[in-house]
C-alpha cells in the first residue's frame, strides 16, 4: 500500500464511494483539479510516508476522540486502533462505511459522536419525514440478458437504461434516490407525475431491448443520509414485486390520490404484501392522459 501512495492511485482511494453518481463524480474531479497541482499532490504523498508521530502519542494529555470507518479504503482500521491504544484515555469509535472522508457517508452518526464527546450528550433527532410517491422499477429477466450479452455489453445497456430512467424521472420533477443494479428507486411529490413517468419509462426502454415492471405507493417517507426509508418504501417495493412484465402497478392509495386526473386503471384485486400488515388493493395503470 505504501508504494501506491507515491502516485495517482492514492488520490483515487480517497474518493467518495458513490462513484455511480454523476454529480458526485463531477464534484470530486473539480476538487482534485483545483485543490492542488499534480506535483504538490505527489510531494504530499511523499511527505506522508516520512511522517512518524508514534513517539508523541503517549504524551498527549488532552481528551481525544478517534473516529475510523470500519472498511476504510485508504487507512486500515487497525492503524486507528493502534493510535487509540497509544494515546492515554483516548476513545475509539468505529463507524460504518468505506470512505476515508468522514463527511461523505453517514455524516449524522459522525456529528452525533463528536457532539457526545464534547458535551456529554447527543441531540435526539426528529426524523425528517415527507409525503412522497415512491417508484420502483425492475428489469425483467435481467440475469438472462446479462448471460446472453456478456458483462461488458450488459454494463453498457445498464448505463443507457440508467441514463434514460434518470432523464424521464427528472422530466416529471422526480428524484432518483438510487439504482439497484437492475432497477431504480425514485420519489415524486405528485402521484400523477409518478405514474406518467413510470409509463413513459416502460415504453422507452423497449428501444434497448428491455422490458420493465414498475410499482408505486404514496405515503410518508423518512429521509436518511440522502436516501429514503420507512414503511411506504417497503410497500412500494412489494407492489413492484407483484407487477407483471410491462406493467405499472399501484396501490389503492395512489389510485385514490389521482381521482380526476384522467388516468385509468384495471382492478388487480386484493393482495398480501410480504412483511406488510393486512391486505392491499392493487391496480394496474391502463391509460394515462
Phi, psi and omega in degrees: 000323182297327179296327182292335186291354181273353185222196187294341179302325182297324180293324182291323184287346176271355185291149176302152187284339184280064183289348179274002181259113185298322181295318179295320179298317180296318180297315182294318179298320178295319179299316180295321183290323186263344185288322181193168178276160177303320180295317180295322179296318179295319178297322180295317178297321178294322178297319180303322183293333183268349181283134177215106183248017184300324182289343181274330188306315183293343182262001177289126182248347180288146175306134188229132174244129178241118178255134181213133179287143185299322183239039179310124182279347183257316183234119180302143183296336178299328179291323176296318178296320180299315180299317180298322180292330184276338180266120182303124175074008182294146177256127180250129180234124177266123179246148183289155175129174180243344184284144175283324180286128188284344184266004185262341180223132174052047183300326180299319179297317179298313180299319179299317181295318179294317180299315180295322180296321184278318188256342183093350178222165174233146182293146174273116184275129173278124182305136178275103185249144182216144176281124184210160171258125184262131178243127171245133172240156182211133178282127180286133177057043182297323180297319179295320177299314181298319180294323182286321186271331187091160189300312185294311181296323180293321178297321178296319178296317179297321178297317178294321177299311181299319180295317180296314181297315180300318180298317182288324177298314181292327178301325180260026173062031175263182181223123176283117180281311175194166174256150186245023181094300177235025179195183184220144169249125180223158178234151179224151176269000177222126183294326180296317178295325178296318179294315179299317180296314180299317180297318179294319180299314181298326178286316188290325184289347177298332178294341178268003183077022183245156173232133183245162165237152183218149177224144181226146173210147178247136179179182179283128178245148177261125178278127182217116174050044179084355179245191177227151179212187180107172184298326180300323179291318179298318180296316178302319179294320180292322177297316179299324180293339179269350183288149175271167177302132179076013185246141169256112183251136182230158174280165179298332178299315179295315181301315182294328183284341184253019177303131181090359182277346184092357179279131182253151184227157170246135182290127177253005174080187181276149179212148172267130180255123185307125178082358181248127182298147173075185176254150184235133178275128183244150181223143177261135179290122182267315181205149177239158186292000000 
